[in-house]
Amino acid sequence: MTDLCVNIDHVATIREARRTFEPDPVFAASIVHLAGAAGITIHLREDRRHIKDRDLRLIRDVCQIKLNLEMAATDEMAQIACDVHPDQITLVPEGRQEVTTEGGLDVVTNRDAVKKTLDAAKEKGIETSLFIDPNRAQIDASKAVGANAIEIHTGEYANANSKAARAKELATIADATFYADSIGLEVYAGHGLTYYNVVPISQIGQIQELNIGHSIIARAVLVGLDQAISEMLLLL
């Protein structure tokens, strides 16, 4: 079975809609663990639009499963990661005007900044991953800068508007997955995955972990977080 890491950013998004204290993503992290997920993902953005530094530190204190910190390749974030020591960092592109992450990190263009951040994390014993498009040039660059893993951006697959387009994107993801695995990278995937499109991705055997957030939190609003996670785990 493919492991499930639950992104709980949007628990904090609901909290920030009223700038209040609830729902608390720290409590959500405990439910994710009890529901049987393999890990928790949070994205500490430069503008702190949802997850705050306080959330990261408290979740690190209580988290007994894998904690994956999504972050930009900046000196500020590298220092925070080294201080807090998540189990893994995943470097992602970040834009202030975007609603959510729009595409994979360009490792080829940003090689120096990416390598500097990865090296700082590795010195602290933190596992490293890069969120990239399913592209061999980006996979080769990820290997060259020393990442332990890649997370393949599945947004084009999720947004495909026909069966033929979805099949094409699925084949692209499968090819990238097999290639990355063949050169010694662990392979994860995520972005835009839902209860309705996740199964074909989970059936790509070399994908070890899926990061899913919005769809699970959306369902949790209606049925509860533990049930929403249990339903996703059944699909995987």
Helices and strands as residue ranges (DSSP letters): E 3-7, H 9-18, H 25-34, E 39-43, H 53-62, E 66-71, H 75-84, E 88-91, H 111-123, E 127-132, H 136-144, E 149-153, H 155-159, H 163-182, E 186-190, H 198-202, E 207-212, H 214-223, H 225-235
